Amino acid sequence: MATRIPSSYVIRQLTPTDALIFRKFRLEALATSPNSFSSTVSREESFAMEIWEERTARTAFAFELVTPPSDQVDESTLHAHPVGMVGYYRVEQGETPLAHLVGLWVHPTHRGKGVGSALVEWAVEQVLPSGTDTANPRRRLQLEVGERNKQVTSMYERLGFRRLNADGLSMEYTSCPGTRDVVLSCDQGMATV
């Protein structure tokens, strides 16, 4: 079942023209929630604009719709306020094509409203399309989340993700020494979205 988010939000794929707003929002996320990512502000603030433009091809934002006066409505005013993001990248390997869900973050003032779940559902729809794909009958979307982040882990599990191995843990989490990641996976046909 699809997550219902208030009609004041919209999710859309970014384009290279969104690179500056993506950079600003991503750096804000890294600064606000450093233990939620395996990267840092100091690493990413030096990225060339071409890197940000390339990353938009696999990233979506949730925007809070801003309602300006009716005579001033256009695409830029409607999507002026990002509140969440999610990305993915594909790794073709073996018989089961694999993609990784990365960079899920919702601004603290917009948490608890279904935005995170809706962003994950968007990524699942991009990577694990419904219907029969005869060229790739099986696909997998995988992610890692810090073992201490039980609320987000529960959200992923509600959306159909399952722990990959018995203890569900991977290597030490590099941006938060002393903790480890939970590895979750969702195969095509198993998502509840």
C-alpha positions, 0 to 999 in steps of 0.5 A, a space after each residue: 500500500 502506498 504511503 499517503 503524504 499530505 497534498 502539500 508535498 510532491 516528490 520528483 526526480 531531480 535534473 542537472 538544473 537542480 544541482 545547486 539546490 541539491 548541493 545546498 540541501 545535501 550539505 545541510 543534511 550532512 551538517 545536521 545529521 552527521 551520523 546518518 551518512 557515510 560522508 562528511 560536509 568537508 568531503 562533499 563541499 569540495 565536489 565539482 559542480 559536475 559531480 552534483 549534476 551527475 548525482 541528480 540523475 539518481 536522486 529525488 527530492 520531496 518538496 513542500 509546495 509553497 503557494 504563492 499568489 496565483 499570478 506568480 505561480 510557476 514551476 520554480 515557486 512550486 518546488 522552492 522548499 526541499 524537505 527530504 531526499 533519497 538516491 540510488 545507484 545500480 551495480 550490475 552483478 550476477 543474475 540478480 541486478 543490484 541497486 543501493 538506496 542511499 542518502 535518505 534524509 528528511 528535514 527534522 521539521 518534516 519527520 513523522 509525516 510520511 515523507 521518508 516512506 514516500 521517498 523510499 517508495 519512489 526509489 523502490 518504484 525506480 529500481 523494482 518496477 512492478 510487472 514482469 521484466 523478462 530481461 531481468 526477472 529478479 532485481 534487488 534493492 539493498 541499503 545499510 542503516 546504522 544499527 542504533 537507528 531503530 526507527 528508520 530500520 522499522 520503517 524499512 521493514 514495514 516497507 518490505 525490506 528484510 535483514 540480509 543475514 542472521 545478525 543483519 550487521 555489516 562492517 563498522 560504520 565509518 562516520 560513527 566509529 564504534 557502531 555497525 550498519 544493519 544491511 536490509 534488502 528488498 527483492 522485486 515482488 517483495 516490496 509492499 509499496 
